[in-house]
C-alpha cells in the first residue's frame, strides 16, 4: 500500500502542473501573429513576459505543452492591456518567453505558419487530380 502511494503522489503532482492555465474570456479575442511586421498596421501596446515550469525536478516537460501554455498565458495578459494581437519576440528560455502586445483592430495579418506547423501554404493542391484520387511523394531519393 505504501509503495503504491509513493508512486501515485508524484504522478498526481506532475498532472497538476497545468491545472489552472486556461484561456480567459478576454484571451479568446486575442489572436497570435507568428510572423510579419506588425508595426505598419498595428499599434504597439508593450511587452508581456510570461513563464511556466519547464521541468519538474530532473524531468523536462514536453516542449510543445510548455509553448502552448506560454501562448495561453500571453493571450490572457494581453487582453488585460486591451490588445487584440500578440507576437512572440523570442523563443522560450527556461520556461519564460517575451511577447509583444498590439492593437490591430480588423487589420489583416501577414500570412505565416506557426513554427513546426507541418501544413505549408506553399504547397497548393493539384487541380488536375480527380476527387478521391491519391497523390504520393517519395520519402527518400533512391
N, C-alpha and C positions, 0 to 999 in steps of 0.2 A: 504494500500500500504506500509506504513512504517513498519507494523508488518511483512509483507511478506519479506521485505528487511532484517529485523533484523534476520529472520530465515534462509534466504539463504546465508548471508555472512559467518556465522560460518560453514555451510556445505561446502561452497566453499573453505574455509581455511583448513578444515580437508581433503578435497580431494586433496589439493595441497601439502600435506606433503610428498608424494612420488614422486612428479614431479622432474625429473632430475636424479633419481637414476636408471641408465640403465647400462647394461653390455657393456663396451667398446669393440672395435675390439680386443685389446690385451687381455682383460679379458676373451674373448671367448676361448682362448687357454690355460687357466689356469684351472686345474681340482681340485676338492676338495677331500681330503682324510679324511674320518670320523673315522678311527681307524687304528691300527697297528703302528709299529715303522718305521719311515722313515729314521732313522739315518744310517741304514745299506746300503740302496740303493740310498739315495739322499744326496745332498749337501745342508746344511743349509745356507740360504742367509740372515736370520734375522727375525725380528718380525714386524708385521704390526698391529696397533691398529686402529680400525675404530669405528665410533659412529654415531648413528641416534637418532632422537627423539623417545623415547619410550612411551611418553604420550603427550597429547595436553591439557594444563590446568589440570583440575582434571580427565580427561578421559584417561585411559590407552589404548594404541594402541594394535592391535592384535599381539600376541607374534610370531606367525608364519610369519607374514608380516615383523616384525622387524628383525627376524632372517634371512629371505631371503634377505632383504636389506643389512644387515651386510655382508652376504656372497658375494653379488654382489660387494659391495664396496671393500672388501678384495681382491677379484679376480682382480679388476681393479688396485688396488695399487700394488699387487704382480707382475702384468705384467710390471709395471714401473721398478721393480727391476730385470727383466728378469727371474722371477720364472715361473715354469710351474705347480706347485702344491702348494696348501695351506692346512693347517690343523688347526682346532680350538684348541687353547691352554687352553681355559676355556669357561664356559658358559657366555652368555651375562649378564652384570650387568649394570643397569641404562642406557641401550641403547648403551653400549660400549662393545667391545669384542676384545681380542688379538688373532692373528692368526700367525702361523709360515709360512714362505715363503721358499720353497725348489725348487731346480733344480734336477729333477729326470730323465729327458730325456725320454726314452721309457721304463724305469723300470716299471714292473707291480706293482700295489699297492695291498696290502693285502686286501682281500675281507672283507668288513664291511658294515653294514647297517647304514644309516643316522639315528640319534636318532628320534624316533617317527615314523619311517617308518613301516607301517603295513606289508609290504612284508617281508617274512623271508626266507632266503635261506636254513634254516634247515628243512623246510617242503618241501619234494620232492613230486612231483606229483605221484599218484598211477598208476603204469604202467598197472595194471590189469583192470582198468576201461575202458569201451568202449567209443569211441568218442560220444559226445553229452549226456553222462550219467551225473547224478548229484551225488555229494557226500555231505553228511550232517554231521555237527558236533554239539554236544549238547552245548547249551548256558549255562545252569545251570545243576548241578547234582541234579536229583530228586529222 
